[in-house]
Amino acid sequence: MDWLLKLAFDQLVERGSLIIRAPSGRTLTFGNGQGAPVAIRFVDRRAALALILDPDLKLGELYMDGRLVVEQGDIYDFLELVHDQPAGLRKPLLGRLLDRARLALRWLSHRNGAARSRRNVAHHYDLDGRLYDLFLDSDRQYSCAYYESPEATLEEAQSAKRRHVAAKLALRPGDRVLDIGCGWGGLGLYLAGTAGAGEVLGVTLSEEQFATAQRRAKEAGLDDAVRFEMRDYRAVEGRFDRIVSVGMFEHVGLHNQRTFFDKCKSLLTEDGVMLLHTIGLSDGPWFTNPWIDKYIFPGGHLPALSELLPWIEKSGLVLTDVEILRLHYASTLRDWRERFMARRDEAVKLYDERFCRMWEFYLAGCEAAFRWRNVVVFQLQLARRQDAAPLTRNYIEQAEDALRRAEAEAGRAVRPEGRRLASV
Protein backbone atom coordinates (compact mmCIF):
# COMPACT_ATOMS: atom_id res chain seq x y z
CA MET A 1 0.00 0.00 0.00
CA ASP A 2 2.82 2.40 0.81
CA TRP A 3 4.23 2.16 -2.69
CA LEU A 4 0.81 2.94 -4.17
CA LEU A 5 0.52 6.06 -2.02
CA LYS A 6 3.99 7.12 -3.04
CA LEU A 7 3.27 6.55 -6.72
CA ALA A 8 0.03 8.53 -6.58
CA PHE A 9 1.25 11.53 -4.58
CA ASP A 10 4.59 11.77 -6.37
CA GLN A 11 2.56 12.62 -9.47
CA LEU A 12 0.39 15.16 -7.62
CA VAL A 13 2.73 17.06 -5.32
CA GLU A 14 5.88 18.80 -6.48
CA ARG A 15 6.09 21.80 -4.19
CA GLY A 16 5.07 22.39 -0.60
CA SER A 17 5.41 19.93 2.25
CA LEU A 18 2.96 17.03 2.55
CA ILE A 19 3.37 14.34 5.19
CA ILE A 20 1.30 11.16 4.98
CA ARG A 21 1.14 8.71 7.85
CA ALA A 22 0.29 5.45 6.11
CA PRO A 23 -1.78 2.65 7.70
CA SER A 24 1.46 0.65 7.98
CA GLY A 25 2.78 3.26 10.40
CA ARG A 26 5.36 4.50 7.91
CA THR A 27 5.70 8.25 7.28
CA LEU A 28 5.86 9.38 3.64
CA THR A 29 6.90 12.88 2.61
CA PHE A 30 6.18 14.72 -0.64
CA GLY A 31 7.06 18.07 -2.17
CA ASN A 32 10.10 20.30 -1.92
CA GLY A 33 9.71 21.05 1.78
CA GLN A 34 8.75 24.70 1.33
CA GLY A 35 5.95 26.31 3.30
CA ALA A 36 4.04 25.14 6.33
CA PRO A 37 3.78 21.33 6.38
CA VAL A 38 0.43 19.59 6.08
CA ALA A 39 0.09 16.14 7.61
CA ILE A 40 -2.70 13.61 7.01
CA ARG A 41 -3.25 10.13 8.38
CA PHE A 42 -5.17 7.19 6.98
CA VAL A 43 -6.98 5.21 9.68
CA ASP A 44 -7.05 1.96 7.72
CA ARG A 45 -5.64 0.37 4.57
CA ARG A 46 -8.97 0.40 2.76
CA ALA A 47 -9.19 4.17 3.23
CA ALA A 48 -5.86 4.68 1.50
CA LEU A 49 -6.82 2.37 -1.33
CA ALA A 50 -10.19 4.09 -1.78
CA LEU A 51 -8.52 7.48 -2.15
CA ILE A 52 -6.06 6.17 -4.73
CA LEU A 53 -8.81 4.50 -6.79
CA ASP A 54 -11.36 7.36 -6.78
CA PRO A 55 -10.09 10.59 -5.21
CA ASP A 56 -12.92 12.80 -6.54
CA LEU A 57 -15.53 10.85 -4.58
CA LYS A 58 -13.59 9.26 -1.75
CA LEU A 59 -11.58 12.20 -0.40
CA GLY A 60 -14.71 13.91 0.88
CA GLU A 61 -16.25 10.66 2.11
CA LEU A 62 -13.12 9.64 4.00
CA TYR A 63 -12.87 13.05 5.64
CA MET A 64 -16.56 12.98 6.60
CA ASP A 65 -16.22 9.51 8.11
CA GLY A 66 -13.04 10.32 10.04
CA ARG A 67 -11.00 7.76 8.10
CA LEU A 68 -8.73 10.47 6.70
CA VAL A 69 -7.54 12.70 9.53
CA VAL A 70 -5.72 16.00 9.06
CA GLU A 71 -3.14 16.06 11.85
CA GLN A 72 -1.28 19.22 10.89
CA GLY A 73 -3.09 22.13 9.26
CA ASP A 74 -6.73 21.66 8.25
CA ILE A 75 -8.64 20.26 5.29
CA TYR A 76 -8.42 23.57 3.43
CA ASP A 77 -4.64 23.57 3.85
CA PHE A 78 -4.52 20.07 2.36
CA LEU A 79 -6.71 21.04 -0.60
CA GLU A 80 -4.64 24.18 -1.19
CA LEU A 81 -1.42 22.18 -1.23
CA VAL A 82 -2.80 19.61 -3.67
CA HIS A 83 -4.46 22.14 -6.01
CA ASP A 84 -1.79 24.84 -6.02
CA GLN A 85 0.81 22.85 -7.92
CA PRO A 86 2.75 23.63 -11.12
CA ALA A 87 0.87 23.18 -14.38
CA GLY A 88 1.45 19.88 -16.06
CA LEU A 89 1.12 17.61 -13.03
CA ARG A 90 -1.57 15.03 -13.67
CA LYS A 91 -3.63 12.45 -11.88
CA PRO A 92 -2.36 8.88 -11.99
CA LEU A 93 -3.48 6.87 -15.03
CA LEU A 94 -6.37 5.17 -13.24
CA GLY A 95 -7.80 8.52 -12.18
CA ARG A 96 -7.58 9.87 -15.72
CA LEU A 97 -9.38 6.80 -17.08
CA LEU A 98 -12.14 7.25 -14.48
CA ASP A 99 -12.47 10.91 -15.50
CA ARG A 100 -12.96 9.92 -19.14
CA ALA A 101 -15.60 7.38 -18.21
CA ARG A 102 -17.53 9.90 -16.11
CA LEU A 103 -17.36 12.47 -18.88
CA ALA A 104 -18.65 9.96 -21.44
CA LEU A 105 -21.50 8.83 -19.18
CA ARG A 106 -22.60 12.20 -17.82
CA TRP A 107 -25.58 12.33 -20.19
CA LEU A 108 -27.09 9.32 -18.40
CA SER A 109 -27.72 11.43 -15.31
CA HIS A 110 -29.21 14.88 -14.67
CA ARG A 111 -32.65 14.07 -16.06
CA ASN A 112 -34.19 16.63 -13.76
CA GLY A 113 -37.93 16.41 -14.26
CA ALA A 114 -40.27 18.36 -12.00
CA ALA A 115 -40.44 15.72 -9.25
CA ARG A 116 -36.73 15.03 -9.21
CA SER A 117 -35.94 18.76 -9.25
CA ARG A 118 -38.13 19.20 -6.19
CA ARG A 119 -36.30 16.38 -4.35
CA ASN A 120 -32.91 17.77 -5.33
CA VAL A 121 -33.80 21.21 -4.02
CA ALA A 122 -35.17 19.85 -0.75
CA HIS A 123 -31.93 17.90 -0.17
CA HIS A 124 -29.95 21.10 0.23
CA TYR A 125 -32.19 24.13 0.63
CA ASP A 126 -34.71 22.68 3.09
CA LEU A 127 -32.09 22.13 5.77
CA ASP A 128 -32.59 23.88 9.10
CA GLY A 129 -32.56 27.61 8.37
CA ARG A 130 -30.40 28.22 11.43
CA LEU A 131 -27.55 26.50 9.60
CA TYR A 132 -27.51 29.18 6.92
CA ASP A 133 -27.62 31.93 9.53
CA LEU A 134 -24.26 30.65 10.79
CA PHE A 135 -22.36 31.72 7.68
CA LEU A 136 -24.47 33.74 5.22
CA ASP A 137 -24.92 37.51 5.27
CA SER A 138 -27.98 39.04 6.93
CA ASP A 139 -29.90 39.01 3.62
CA ARG A 140 -29.18 35.29 3.12
CA GLN A 141 -27.64 35.76 -0.30
CA TYR A 142 -26.51 32.22 -1.12
CA SER A 143 -24.59 32.96 -4.32
CA CYS A 144 -21.41 34.64 -5.48
CA ALA A 145 -20.86 38.08 -3.95
CA TYR A 146 -19.25 40.98 -5.82
CA TYR A 147 -16.11 42.32 -4.13
CA GLU A 148 -15.59 45.88 -5.27
CA SER A 149 -12.41 45.98 -3.18
CA PRO A 150 -10.28 43.32 -1.46
CA GLU A 151 -11.20 44.83 1.90
CA ALA A 152 -14.96 44.51 1.40
CA THR A 153 -16.89 42.59 4.04
CA LEU A 154 -19.28 39.83 3.05
CA GLU A 155 -22.22 42.16 3.76
CA GLU A 156 -20.77 44.86 1.53
CA ALA A 157 -19.96 42.40 -1.25
CA GLN A 158 -23.45 40.89 -1.25
CA SER A 159 -24.98 44.36 -1.33
CA ALA A 160 -22.73 45.16 -4.28
CA LYS A 161 -23.89 41.94 -6.00
CA ARG A 162 -27.53 42.98 -5.68
CA ARG A 163 -26.73 46.40 -7.13
CA HIS A 164 -24.69 44.89 -9.97
CA VAL A 165 -27.44 42.46 -10.92
CA ALA A 166 -30.16 45.11 -10.70
CA ALA A 167 -28.09 47.54 -12.78
CA LYS A 168 -27.62 45.01 -15.57
CA LEU A 169 -31.37 44.47 -15.75
CA ALA A 170 -31.71 48.10 -16.89
CA LEU A 171 -34.96 48.34 -14.96
CA ARG A 172 -37.61 50.85 -15.94
CA PRO A 173 -40.22 52.12 -13.47
CA GLY A 174 -43.09 49.67 -13.29
CA ASP A 175 -41.31 46.75 -14.98
CA ARG A 176 -42.72 43.32 -14.22
CA VAL A 177 -39.88 41.04 -13.08
CA LEU A 178 -39.60 37.25 -12.80
CA ASP A 179 -36.97 35.92 -10.37
CA ILE A 180 -36.30 32.24 -11.19
CA GLY A 181 -34.86 30.54 -8.14
CA CYS A 182 -35.63 33.36 -5.73
CA GLY A 183 -33.94 31.87 -2.67
CA TRP A 184 -35.05 33.46 0.60
CA GLY A 185 -36.40 36.46 -1.27
CA GLY A 186 -33.64 39.03 -0.80
CA LEU A 187 -33.10 39.94 -4.46
CA GLY A 188 -36.80 40.16 -5.29
CA LEU A 189 -37.44 42.41 -2.30
CA TYR A 190 -34.50 44.59 -3.30
CA LEU A 191 -35.73 44.93 -6.89
CA ALA A 192 -39.16 46.07 -5.70
CA GLY A 193 -38.19 48.00 -2.60
CA THR A 194 -35.10 49.82 -3.88
CA ALA A 195 -34.58 49.34 -7.62
CA GLY A 196 -38.03 50.46 -8.76
CA ALA A 197 -39.57 47.31 -10.19
CA GLY A 198 -43.33 47.53 -10.44
CA GLU A 199 -44.12 43.90 -9.68
CA VAL A 200 -41.88 40.93 -8.85
CA LEU A 201 -42.72 37.23 -8.98
CA GLY A 202 -40.20 34.95 -7.31
CA VAL A 203 -40.41 31.19 -7.80
CA THR A 204 -38.66 28.46 -5.84
CA LEU A 205 -39.00 24.74 -5.16
CA SER A 206 -37.82 25.01 -1.55
CA GLU A 207 -40.51 25.04 1.13
CA GLU A 208 -38.14 26.67 3.62
CA GLN A 209 -37.16 29.43 1.21
CA PHE A 210 -40.76 30.02 0.14
CA ALA A 211 -41.99 30.41 3.72
CA THR A 212 -39.15 32.75 4.65
CA ALA A 213 -39.54 34.87 1.51
CA GLN A 214 -43.28 35.27 2.10
CA ARG A 215 -42.72 36.29 5.71
CA ARG A 216 -40.05 38.82 4.74
CA ALA A 217 -42.27 40.40 2.09
CA LYS A 218 -45.06 40.87 4.62
CA GLU A 219 -42.74 42.26 7.29
CA ALA A 220 -41.29 44.74 4.78
CA GLY A 221 -44.74 45.87 3.64
CA LEU A 222 -43.94 44.72 0.11
CA ASP A 223 -46.37 41.82 -0.19
CA ASP A 224 -48.45 43.84 -2.68
CA ALA A 225 -45.44 44.34 -4.95
CA VAL A 226 -43.58 41.04 -4.47
CA ARG A 227 -45.20 37.64 -4.76
CA PHE A 228 -43.47 34.35 -4.08
CA GLU A 229 -44.68 30.97 -5.29
CA MET A 230 -43.66 27.33 -4.96
CA ARG A 231 -43.46 26.66 -8.67
CA ASP A 232 -41.17 25.00 -11.21
CA TYR A 233 -39.87 27.46 -13.79
CA ARG A 234 -41.38 25.26 -16.51
CA ALA A 235 -44.86 25.92 -15.08
CA VAL A 236 -44.61 29.72 -15.00
CA GLU A 237 -47.04 31.55 -17.31
CA GLY A 238 -47.37 35.17 -18.41
CA ARG A 239 -45.04 37.81 -19.82
CA PHE A 240 -42.31 39.69 -17.99
CA ASP A 241 -40.31 42.81 -18.85
CA ARG A 242 -37.31 41.50 -16.97
CA ILE A 243 -36.17 38.02 -15.95
CA VAL A 244 -33.39 37.34 -13.49
CA SER A 245 -31.95 34.03 -12.33
CA VAL A 246 -29.10 33.95 -9.81
CA GLY A 247 -27.55 30.67 -8.72
CA MET A 248 -30.37 28.48 -10.04
CA PHE A 249 -29.26 27.39 -13.51
CA GLU A 250 -26.69 25.02 -12.00
CA HIS A 251 -29.68 22.87 -10.93
CA VAL A 252 -31.35 22.77 -14.35
CA GLY A 253 -29.28 19.80 -15.55
CA LEU A 254 -27.79 18.88 -18.90
CA HIS A 255 -31.02 17.66 -20.45
CA ASN A 256 -33.02 20.77 -19.65
CA GLN A 257 -30.72 23.55 -20.83
CA ARG A 258 -32.59 24.12 -24.09
CA THR A 259 -35.93 23.87 -22.26
CA PHE A 260 -34.79 26.61 -19.88
CA PHE A 261 -33.84 29.09 -22.58
CA ASP A 262 -36.89 28.31 -24.72
CA LYS A 263 -39.11 28.90 -21.69
CA CYS A 264 -37.40 32.16 -20.80
CA LYS A 265 -37.85 33.46 -24.32
CA SER A 266 -41.56 32.65 -24.21
CA LEU A 267 -41.90 34.56 -20.93
CA LEU A 268 -39.93 37.65 -21.99
CA THR A 269 -41.63 40.63 -23.62
CA GLU A 270 -40.40 41.80 -27.01
CA ASP A 271 -38.33 44.59 -25.44
CA GLY A 272 -37.44 42.53 -22.38
CA VAL A 273 -34.02 41.90 -20.82
CA MET A 274 -32.83 38.86 -18.88
CA LEU A 275 -29.80 38.33 -16.65
CA LEU A 276 -28.52 34.82 -15.98
CA HIS A 277 -25.95 34.48 -13.19
CA THR A 278 -24.55 30.95 -13.02
CA ILE A 279 -21.47 29.04 -11.97
CA GLY A 280 -19.70 27.55 -14.97
CA LEU A 281 -16.48 26.09 -16.32
CA SER A 282 -13.91 28.21 -18.13
CA ASP A 283 -12.18 25.43 -20.06
CA GLY A 284 -14.92 23.35 -21.61
CA PRO A 285 -17.54 20.74 -20.65
CA TRP A 286 -16.84 18.34 -17.78
CA PHE A 287 -18.70 16.04 -15.43
CA THR A 288 -20.11 17.05 -12.07
CA ASN A 289 -17.84 16.28 -9.14
CA PRO A 290 -19.26 12.99 -7.83
CA TRP A 291 -18.95 13.93 -4.14
CA ILE A 292 -20.80 17.22 -4.70
CA ASP A 293 -23.46 15.39 -6.71
CA LYS A 294 -23.97 12.74 -4.01
CA TYR A 295 -23.87 14.82 -0.85
CA ILE A 296 -24.40 18.51 -1.59
CA PHE A 297 -26.18 19.34 -4.86
CA PRO A 298 -27.73 16.20 -6.40
CA GLY A 299 -28.59 16.67 -10.05
CA GLY A 300 -26.38 19.74 -10.38
CA HIS A 301 -24.26 20.54 -13.41
CA LEU A 302 -21.80 23.36 -14.11
CA PRO A 303 -22.04 24.39 -17.77
CA ALA A 304 -19.32 25.65 -20.06
CA LEU A 305 -20.10 28.59 -22.35
CA SER A 306 -19.65 26.25 -25.30
CA GLU A 307 -22.63 24.26 -23.95
CA LEU A 308 -24.84 27.27 -23.31
CA LEU A 309 -24.37 29.33 -26.45
CA PRO A 310 -25.87 26.83 -28.91
CA TRP A 311 -29.08 26.60 -26.84
CA ILE A 312 -29.25 30.38 -26.48
CA GLU A 313 -28.90 30.75 -30.25
CA LYS A 314 -31.50 28.07 -30.97
CA SER A 315 -33.98 29.68 -28.58
CA GLY A 316 -33.84 32.92 -30.55
CA LEU A 317 -32.52 34.95 -27.63
CA VAL A 318 -29.75 37.48 -28.30
CA LEU A 319 -26.64 37.49 -26.11
CA THR A 320 -26.11 41.19 -25.37
CA ASP A 321 -23.43 41.13 -22.66
CA VAL A 322 -21.08 38.67 -20.95
CA GLU A 323 -19.09 39.18 -17.75
CA ILE A 324 -16.89 36.57 -16.09
CA LEU A 325 -16.58 36.86 -12.32
CA ARG A 326 -13.40 34.92 -11.69
CA LEU A 327 -12.19 35.01 -8.09
CA HIS A 328 -15.24 36.66 -6.54
CA TYR A 329 -16.73 33.31 -5.54
CA ALA A 330 -13.43 32.18 -4.04
CA SER A 331 -13.59 35.23 -1.77
CA THR A 332 -17.27 34.56 -0.99
CA LEU A 333 -16.54 30.97 -0.02
CA ARG A 334 -13.57 32.06 2.06
CA ASP A 335 -15.85 34.33 4.06
CA TRP A 336 -18.52 31.65 4.37
CA ARG A 337 -15.96 29.06 5.48
CA GLU A 338 -14.41 31.33 8.08
CA ARG A 339 -17.81 32.32 9.45
CA PHE A 340 -18.94 28.68 9.56
CA MET A 341 -15.78 27.54 11.34
CA ALA A 342 -16.12 30.34 13.89
CA ARG A 343 -19.58 28.97 14.82
CA ARG A 344 -18.95 25.31 14.11
CA ASP A 345 -19.99 24.25 17.62
CA GLU A 346 -23.48 25.59 16.92
CA ALA A 347 -23.67 23.54 13.73
CA VAL A 348 -22.74 20.39 15.65
CA LYS A 349 -25.69 21.02 17.97
CA LEU A 350 -28.01 21.42 14.98
CA TYR A 351 -26.78 18.24 13.27
CA ASP A 352 -23.70 16.20 14.25
CA GLU A 353 -19.94 15.99 13.82
CA ARG A 354 -20.10 14.06 10.55
CA PHE A 355 -22.43 16.63 9.01
CA CYS A 356 -20.09 19.43 10.06
CA ARG A 357 -17.10 17.69 8.50
CA MET A 358 -19.17 17.33 5.32
CA TRP A 359 -20.05 21.03 5.34
CA GLU A 360 -16.48 22.04 6.09
CA PHE A 361 -15.24 19.93 3.16
CA TYR A 362 -17.94 21.39 0.90
CA LEU A 363 -16.96 25.00 1.63
CA ALA A 364 -13.21 24.31 1.51
CA GLY A 365 -13.40 22.20 -1.65
CA CYS A 366 -15.52 24.70 -3.54
CA GLU A 367 -13.26 27.56 -2.54
CA ALA A 368 -10.26 25.61 -3.82
CA ALA A 369 -12.04 24.91 -7.12
CA PHE A 370 -12.76 28.59 -7.69
CA ARG A 371 -9.31 29.69 -6.60
CA TRP A 372 -7.08 27.18 -8.40
CA ARG A 373 -9.18 25.37 -10.96
CA ASN A 374 -11.47 26.18 -13.87
CA VAL A 375 -14.63 27.23 -12.03
CA VAL A 376 -15.97 30.76 -12.51
CA VAL A 377 -19.27 32.65 -12.59
CA PHE A 378 -20.91 33.76 -15.83
CA GLN A 379 -23.26 36.73 -15.98
CA LEU A 380 -25.08 36.57 -19.31
CA GLN A 381 -27.40 39.36 -20.37
CA LEU A 382 -29.99 38.19 -22.90
CA ALA A 383 -32.78 39.83 -24.86
CA ARG A 384 -35.20 39.14 -27.68
CA ARG A 385 -34.02 42.17 -29.67
CA GLN A 386 -30.61 43.69 -30.30
CA ASP A 387 -31.76 47.14 -29.16
CA ALA A 388 -33.49 46.04 -25.93
CA ALA A 389 -30.41 46.63 -23.76
CA PRO A 390 -28.29 49.80 -23.68
CA LEU A 391 -25.59 49.89 -26.35
CA THR A 392 -22.73 50.97 -24.07
CA ARG A 393 -21.81 49.64 -20.65
CA ASN A 394 -21.60 52.95 -18.78
CA TYR A 395 -25.25 52.53 -17.79
CA ILE A 396 -24.19 49.84 -15.30
CA GLU A 397 -22.03 52.16 -13.23
CA GLN A 398 -24.62 54.92 -13.47
CA ALA A 399 -27.36 52.59 -12.25
CA GLU A 400 -25.19 51.31 -9.40
CA ASP A 401 -24.55 54.89 -8.26
CA ALA A 402 -28.28 55.61 -8.34
CA LEU A 403 -29.00 52.46 -6.35
CA ARG A 404 -26.43 53.41 -3.70
CA ARG A 405 -28.25 56.72 -3.27
CA ALA A 406 -31.59 54.95 -3.08
CA GLU A 407 -30.25 52.56 -0.44
CA ALA A 408 -28.95 55.44 1.65
CA GLU A 409 -32.21 57.35 1.36
CA ALA A 410 -34.22 54.27 2.35
CA GLY A 411 -31.96 53.56 5.33
CA ARG A 412 -30.75 50.24 3.91
CA ALA A 413 -27.10 51.14 3.37
CA VAL A 414 -24.43 48.89 4.81
CA ARG A 415 -22.00 50.42 7.29
CA PRO A 416 -18.25 50.09 6.47
CA GLU A 417 -17.86 47.57 9.29
CA GLY A 418 -20.50 45.39 7.69
CA ARG A 419 -23.57 46.02 9.94
CA ARG A 420 -26.86 46.62 8.20
CA LEU A 421 -28.96 49.52 9.44
CA ALA A 422 -32.14 47.87 8.29
CA SER A 423 -33.10 45.09 5.95
CA VAL A 424 -36.08 44.15 3.90
N, C-alpha and C positions, 0 to 999 in steps of 0.2 A: 504493500500500500504506500509506503514511504516514497518509493521510486515513482509511483504514479502522481503523487502530489508534487514531487519535484519536477517531473516532466511538464505537468500542467502549468504550474506557477512560474517556471522558468520562461515560458512563452508569453506570460501575461505581465510580469513585473520586471522592469529594467532599472527603474530609479526608485528612490525611497528606501524604506527599511521595513520589510514585512517579516514577522516571525510567526511560524506555524508550529504549534505543539501537536504532533501527530498522535493518533491513538496508541501507537507503539511506545510512546513516551519520549521519542526522539524529537529534538528541536531542529527545525529546518529554517534557514534564513534565505531571503530573496531581496534583490535590489542592490543598489550601490552604497547603501548605508547612510545616505543623506536624509536629513529631516528627522522629525520625531518618529520613533518606531511605533508600529502597530502590531499587536500580538493577538492571534486568535488560537482557539483550541477546539479540536474535534472531540466530542465526548465518546464516540464509538467509531469503529471501522466503517460501518455502513453509512454513517454520516459523511465521512470523507469520500467514499465511493460515490454516493449520491451527488455530491457537489461536482465531482469530476465529470460524471455522466451527463448531468443536466443543470448547469449552473443557473440558467435563467429562471427556472422554477424552484430549484432546491435551495438556493442560497437564502431566500426569504423564509421558506418553510423551516429550514434548520435553525435559523435565528429565532423564529417564533417559538419553536418547540424547545429551545434551550440546548440543542445538540451541537450548535456552533456558538461558542462563547467568545466574546471580545474581552480579552484580559488586559489589554493596554490600548488606550484610546477608546473610541466608541464605534458604532456601526457606520456612522457617517465618515469617520476617519478612514475606515477600511475601504469604503466605497470610493472615497476620494483617491486613495492610493492606487486602487486598481484601475479606475477610469482615467486618471491624469497621468497617462504614460505616453511615451513618444509614439508618433504615428508609425504605422507599419507593423506593430505588434498584433498578433492575431490569436483567436481562440485555438485550442488544440483541434486536430482534424475531426474528432468525433463531434465536438461542439459545432463546427462549421457545417457538417453534414446534417445535424439536427436542425440548424437554422434553415437550411435549404428545404428540408421536408416541411417545416412549419410554414414557410413562405408559400410553398406549392399547395398546401392544404388549407390555407386560410379562408378560401372561399366556401369551405364546407361549414364554417361557423358564421356567427353574426347574422343569422336570419332573424332579425329583431321585429317580429310582428307585434301587434298591440299588446297582447297578453304577456309575451316575453319581455317587452320593453318595460311594462309596469313592474314585473318581478325584478328586473335588473335595477331599476331606479330604487325600489324599496330596499334592496340589499344594502345600498350605501346611504341614501339620503333620508331614510326613515329610521336611522339610528337615533338614540337619545339626543335631543337638541342640546342638552347641557355639554355634550362632548364638543360640539362645534363652538360653543361659547368659550371653551378653553383656549382656542388658538386663532379664531377668526377675528376680524375687526368688529366694531360695534354694529355695523350695518349687515353683517354676515355675508359679505361678498366672497363667494367661494370660487373665485377664478383669478386669473392673472392680474395683478395690480400694475400700475403704470408709474414708475419711479422717475419723477422729473429731475431728481437729484439723488446722488448716492446717500445723502444724509436723510432722505425722506423716511418718516415712520410708515408703518403699515397703514395706519388710518389715513395719512396724507396721500399715500400712493393709491389706495382704493378710491378715495375721493377724486383723485386725478383721473383714474380709470373711468369713473362714471362720467366725468366731464368730457373726456376724450371720445367716448362712445357716443354720448349725446351730441357732441359737436359734429361728428361725422354723419349723423343722421340728417343734418341740415333741416332741423325741425322748423315748421311754420306754425304760427298760432292756430290752434284748433285741430292740428293733425291727429288722425286716428292711428294709434300705434298698436302693433302686435308684438308681444315679448314671448318668444318661444323658448321655454325652459326658464321660467321666471325666478327660480330659486325661492328664497324667502321674501321676495318682493321688493328688495331695495332699489333695483334699477327702475322698475315700473313706477314706484312712488316718486323717485327722483325726476323721472321724465314728466310726470304730471305736476308734481309739487314745485319744481324749480325750473325745468327746461321749457315749460309752456305747451306741452302736449294737451290736446283737447280731451282725448279719451284714450285709455290704455287698457288692453286686455292682456293679462298674463296667464299662460297655461303651463301646467306642470303635471307630472304623474306621481309626485310625492305627496302623500297625505300630510306628513309633518310640515313640509314647506307650504302647502296650500293653506293649512290652518293658521300658520304663523303669518303668512302674507295677508290673509283676510283680516286677522286681528290688527295687524299694523295699519292697514288701510283705514279701518274704523277709528283707531286711536288717533290717527293723523288727520281725521276729518276729510279724507280723500276717497271714501268709499263710493261717492257719486261719480268720481272721475276715473277711478282705477278699479277694474273688476278682475278677480282671479278665478280660474276654473281648473278643475281636475279634468284635463282633456289631452288626448294625443294630438300632436300637431296635424296628423293626417285627417282628423275629424273636425278641424276648425273650418268654419264657413264665413263668408263675407268678404269685404274689400278693405284694405288698410293703406293709408298714405305712407306709413313707415313700418318696417319690420326689423326687429333686432333679435339676435340670438347669441347669447354669450355663454360659452362653456357647455353647450348642449349637443352640438353636432358630433362630438366625440362618441356619443351614445347612439347615433343613428344606425351605424353599422354599414359594412361594405355593400350589402344588397339593397340598401334603401337610399343611397346617395342621390340617384337620379330622381327617386320619388320625392325626396326633400326639396330639391330645387324646382321640380315641376309644380309642386304644391305651393311653394313660396311665390312663384310667378303668378299662379292663378289667384292668389290672395292680394297681390300688390296692384295698386291703381296704376293707370298709364303713366302718370308722372311721379310714381312712388320711388322710394329709395330704401334699400335694405343694407344692414351691416351684419356680417357674420364674423364672429370672434371665436376661433377654434384652435386648439392645440393641433399641431401637425408635424410632419417630418420634412427636414430641409434637403434630404439627399435621396429621395425616391421612396416608393412603396416598400412596406415591411410588415411583418406580422406583429400582432399585439403581444406584449410581454406576457408570458403564460402565468406568472405569479400575480400580476396586476389583474389579469382576466379572471383568475380563479377566486381571488380574495378581496379585491377592492372594487373594480369596475367591470363586472361581468358583461359581456357583449360589447365592450368598448372597442373602438378602432381609431387610430391616429392617421389621418389621411395625408398624403403628399399632394402638393399642388398639381402634379401631373395626373393624379386621380380625379381631382375636383374639376379642373378646367373643362374637360370634355363634357361632363354633365351640365355644367353651367352653360356652355355653348349650346348643347342640345335642348336645354330648357327654353332658350330664347332670351335669357337674361343677359345683360351687358355688364361686364366687369369694368367698373369705373375708377377703382382705386385699390391698391394693395399696400399694406404695411406689414412688415415682419418685426414682431417684438421678440428679440433674441434672448437676452439675459434677464428680462423683467420677471419671468416666472421663477427663475432660479432665486432671485432676491425675495420674491413672495414666499416661496417654499422655505427659504432660510428663516424668514420671520415666523412663519407658521410653526416650523420645527422647534425653534427656540422657545416660542410661547408654549407649545405643547409640553416640551421637556420641563419647563419651569413649573408646570402644574400637573405633572405626570401622576403624582400621588392621587389627585382627584379623579383622573381617568381610571386608575386601578379600582377605585371605589365604585365607579359607574359600571365597569366591566370586570376585567381580571388582568393578571400579569401577561398572559399570552396575547390578549387583545392589544395591550399597550405595546408589546414588542412588535406586533404586526403593524400598528399605526406608526410607530417610530421608523420601522423599515420602509413603509410606504412614503413618508415624508422625506426621509433621507435619500431613498433611491430615486424618487422623482426629481429632487433637487440636483442630484448628480447627473441625471439624464439631461436636464436642461442646461447644466453648467458645462458638461464635458462631451456630450454626445450631440445627436442630430435633431433634438426636439426643440421646437420653437412655437410661437403663437402667430397665426395668420389673422389679420383683420382685412376682410374682403368687403368692399362696398359694391353693391350690385343695383341695377336699375333695369327698367323695361325699355328706357329710351336713353340715347346718348346725352341728351341735354337735360336730363332730370336732376343731375347733381351739378354743383358749381364746377366751372372749368379750370379754376386754379385752386391751390390748396391753402391759400391764406385765410380762407373762411374758417378753417379749423381753429387756428389760433385766435381769431376774432371771436368766434363762438365760445371758446374756453374762457376768454377774458370776460365776456358778458355773463357767463355762468358763475364765475367767481364772484362777480358783483351781486348777482342774484342770491347766491348762497349767503353772502355777508348780510345783505338786506333782510333775508328771511331768518337770520340767526342760526344758520346751519353750517357756518364755516368751521373748519377744524383748526384748533389752536396749534402753534408750532410744536408743542410737546406731545401732540397726538390725542388730546382730549376733545371730544365733540361737545359743543355747547348744547345742541339739541339734535334730535334725529327723528326723521319720519319713520 
